[in-house]
Amino acid sequence: MRFHYDKTQDVLYIKFNENPYYESQELQEGIIFDYDKNKKIIGIEIFDVSQKFPIEFKKSILKQKLPLFLTINPGLKKRK
């Protein structure tokens, strides 16, 4: 999983995998899901992110404390 934040545009992109992009869907204003050809979510783009997330998140963004790369442990079990 990768995070990319564009400070000048206030846009956060979360990429879940490297599958090729097929199409997008705007679920609500400023929140866009990207899908692969199998309709699996491969990424989420969030516009005006500093206005949509808690203040702690905004402070982390402004200080560039977000990780650029995050490894998810595939051994973790899903919560029910």
LINDA-V691096 format. One record per residue. OMEGA is omega as a letter, one per 40 degrees, with the letter a starting at -180 (none if undefined). Layout:
omega:OMEGA
omega:OMEGA
This chain:
omega:i
omega:i
omega:i
omega:i
omega:i
omega:a
omega:a
omega:a
omega:a
omega:a
omega:i
omega:i
omega:i
omega:a
omega:a
omega:i
omega:a
omega:i
omega:i
omega:i
omega:i
omega:a
omega:i
omega:i
omega:i
omega:a
omega:i
omega:a
omega:i
omega:i
omega:a
omega:i
omega:i
omega:a
omega:i
omega:a
omega:i
omega:i
omega:i
omega:i
omega:i
omega:a
omega:i
omega:i
omega:a
omega:i
omega:a
omega:a
omega:a
omega:i
omega:a
omega:a
omega:i
omega:a
omega:i
omega:i
omega:i
omega:i
omega:i
omega:i
omega:a
omega:i
omega:a
omega:i
omega:i
omega:i
omega:i
omega:i
omega:i
omega:i
omega:i
omega:a
omega:a
omega:a
omega:a
omega:i
omega:i
omega:i
omega:i
omega:none
